[in-house]
Amino acid sequence: MGRRVNGGGIVRALDALGAVSGNIGIPGGGVSFYFKRRGAFDTSFIHGKKVAPRTVCEPLFGPEVLHMGDPPIRAVWVTAGNPVAMLPESETSARALESRDFVVVVDSFMTDTARLAHLVLPTTTLLEADDLLGAYGHHWIGVAQPVVAPPGGVKSDLEIIQGLAERVGLGDVMAGDARSWKRLMMEKKLAPRGITLETLERGPIQNPVSPKILFADRKFATPTGRVNLMTEAPPSADSPPAYPLCLMALSTEKAQSSQWAAPQEGYVTATVHPDAANGIADGELCRLESCVSSMTVRLQHDPKQRRDVVLLPKGGHLQKGHCVNVLLRARTTDLGEGGALYDERARIVPL
């Protein structure tokens, strides 16, 4: 729900409902689904905008890289991501990378993004990772420990960055092995609580900086110390009549963004109510179009669905014609620069 043009407004409305009904600061109350998922780790060594004041908004990656000037972006380094497949306007992201002077991609696989790189640096997989693990949708933290050694010559993300740091005169800033960095990030908040690296290596623990009850004192980080309710209406998404269907690319048990458990074969299946099929038969190939681009899909009729939606699986590779993000406009939500991924409209037309 947060990944909409008015996603911030939706969340604020739910927060307001919790507040005015007295369901904040009590056991079993609250609205938020997680709290400072990496808050137990010290990341103060990351200086961010102090040393790199210009940033690129992730959901607007393609358009911003293409159009930034004074000076233009000439080089791109990509690590821990596959922006061509994972971000909106996949074709724009691809054009942005194709037109740069130098693109480096750090990955374990030849992704859509890696195919556009001038230099691909192979890195370790999750089975070879040596890392700290924050919480996501829960309140537990832990560690990742290698279960196999990486192939000869393959370096971790840390080792790759350290190699780069050496070449630009910052070797001392990035010095230290993975365990040293783990200890450094645990030193300020966890060590005073008696939690060491060895503690986490014995098993995950509940995040000690995440309170069991949020706002138990009913005090809030506002000038008045009270909850601020909404006073303005959030923006609404456009619904152009030429595109009658709401495009819903949903998570599946087989995939996480562009990472699929098995190779994708054939055409992507697009599911609609028979009344929304525009006369196209069940199982027939057709074009799914948005105001940005189009893709060939195999239509599947399902009378249980709403007549105003078209359902597709989330993720997929652009090179294989499976990437639904090719249809999404690069635009942000009303708060927090999130991607407005679930407000795109589409239509089905014959081939």
HELIX and SHEET records of a PDB file:
HELIX    1   1 GLY A    7  VAL A   20  1                                  14    
HELIX    2   2 GLY A   48  LYS A   50  5                                   3    
HELIX    3   3 GLU A   58  LEU A   60  5                                   3    
HELIX    4   4 PHE A   61  HIS A   67  1                                   7    
HELIX    5   5 PRO A   83  MET A   86  1                                   4    
HELIX    6   6 SER A   90  GLU A   98  1                                   9    
HELIX    7   7 ALA A  114  LEU A  116  5                                   3    
HELIX    8   8 LEU A  126  GLU A  128  5                                   3    
HELIX    9   9 ASP A  157  ARG A  167  1                                  11    
HELIX   10  10 ALA A  178  MET A  186  1                                   9    
HELIX   11  11 ALA A  191  ARG A  193  5                                   3    
HELIX   12  12 LEU A  197  ARG A  202  1                                   6    
HELIX   13  13 PRO A  274  ALA A  276  5                                   3    
HELIX   14  14 VAL A  324  LEU A  327  5                                   4    
SHEET    1   A 3 ALA A  75  THR A  79  0                                        
SHEET    2   A 3 PHE A 102  ASP A 107  1                                        
SHEET    3   A 3 LEU A 119  PRO A 122  1                                        
SHEET    1   B 3 ASP A 131  LEU A 133  0                                        
SHEET    2   B 3 TRP A 140  ALA A 144 -1                                        
SHEET    3   B 3 ILE A 205  GLN A 206 -1                                        
SHEET    1   C 6 VAL A 268  VAL A 272  0                                        
SHEET    2   C 6 SER A 294  HIS A 301  1                                        
SHEET    3   C 6 LEU A 285  GLU A 289 -1                                        
SHEET    4   C 6 ARG A 345  PRO A 350 -1                                        
SHEET    5   C 6 LEU A 245  LEU A 250 -1                                        
SHEET    6   C 6 VAL A 309  PRO A 313  1                                        
SHEET    1   D 2 ALA A 255  GLN A 256  0                                        
SHEET    2   D 2 GLN A 259  TRP A 260 -1                                        
END                                                                             
